[in-house]
Amino acid sequence: NLTNTTADVYVTSVSTRTSQLRYRIKGETEYLYQPKVGFEGSARLKDLQPGTTYELSARILCADSTQQEDWSEAKEFTTKDCLIPLGGD
């Protein structure tokens, strides 16, 4: 679910593991990291810029950090460009 400044991300994992999300404005180098997301959970990315394309990737967290999973391929999404969202946005 997208508005002009938020994005709701739903995580569906093939295991009962906890996930982590990272996102950035497309083309930027620095990521912002979202706190852990539980199995079959969701997260709300806030304070996004209206009308901006972001890259989002995820990974499953491992208890042993030496066996940490790699980040997934980035998925893109673009926030809405309106200043005041309409009902249902």
C-alpha positions in Angstrom: 0.0 0.0 0.0 1.5 3.3 -1.1 0.7 6.9 -0.2 2.7 10.0 -0.9 4.9 9.5 2.2 4.5 5.9 3.4 4.7 2.3 2.0 3.3 -0.8 3.7 5.5 -3.8 3.0 4.2 -7.3 3.6 6.7 -10.1 4.2 5.9 -13.7 3.4 8.8 -16.0 4.3 9.2 -19.7 3.3 10.3 -20.4 6.9 9.5 -19.0 10.3 12.4 -16.7 10.3 12.6 -13.0 11.0 13.4 -10.7 8.1 15.1 -7.3 7.8 14.3 -4.7 5.2 16.5 -2.0 3.7 15.5 0.8 1.2 17.0 3.8 -0.5 16.1 6.3 -3.1 16.9 4.8 -6.5 20.4 5.7 -7.5 21.6 6.7 -4.0 24.3 4.7 -2.2 23.1 4.9 1.4 20.4 2.5 2.7 17.9 3.1 5.5 17.2 0.0 7.5 13.9 -1.1 8.9 13.7 -2.9 12.2 13.1 -6.7 12.2 9.9 -8.0 10.6 8.4 -11.2 12.0 7.3 -14.2 10.0 4.3 -13.3 7.8 4.6 -9.7 9.2 4.4 -6.2 7.8 6.3 -3.0 8.1 5.5 0.6 7.4 8.2 2.7 5.8 7.6 6.3 6.8 8.7 9.8 5.9 9.3 9.0 2.3 9.5 11.7 -0.4 6.4 12.2 -2.6 6.8 11.1 -6.2 10.1 9.3 -5.6 11.3 5.9 -6.7 12.8 3.7 -4.1 14.7 0.4 -4.1 13.7 -2.2 -1.5 15.4 -5.4 -0.6 15.1 -8.0 2.2 17.0 -10.8 3.9 16.3 -13.5 6.5 18.2 -12.9 9.7 20.3 -15.7 11.1 21.2 -16.2 14.8 24.8 -16.9 13.7 25.9 -13.7 11.9 28.7 -15.6 10.2 26.0 -17.5 8.2 24.0 -14.4 7.4 21.8 -14.5 4.3 22.4 -12.2 1.4 20.1 -9.4 0.5 17.4 -10.1 -2.1 17.3 -8.5 -5.5 16.0 -4.9 -5.2 12.3 -4.2 -6.0 11.3 -0.8 -7.0 8.3 1.3 -5.9 7.3 4.9 -6.5 5.4 7.0 -3.9 2.4 8.9 -5.0 3.0 12.5 -6.1 -0.1 14.1 -4.5 0.3 16.4 -1.5 -3.0 15.4 0.1 -3.9 11.7 -0.6 -7.6 11.0 -1.3 -9.5 8.5 0.7 -8.4 5.0 -0.1 -4.9 6.0 -1.1 
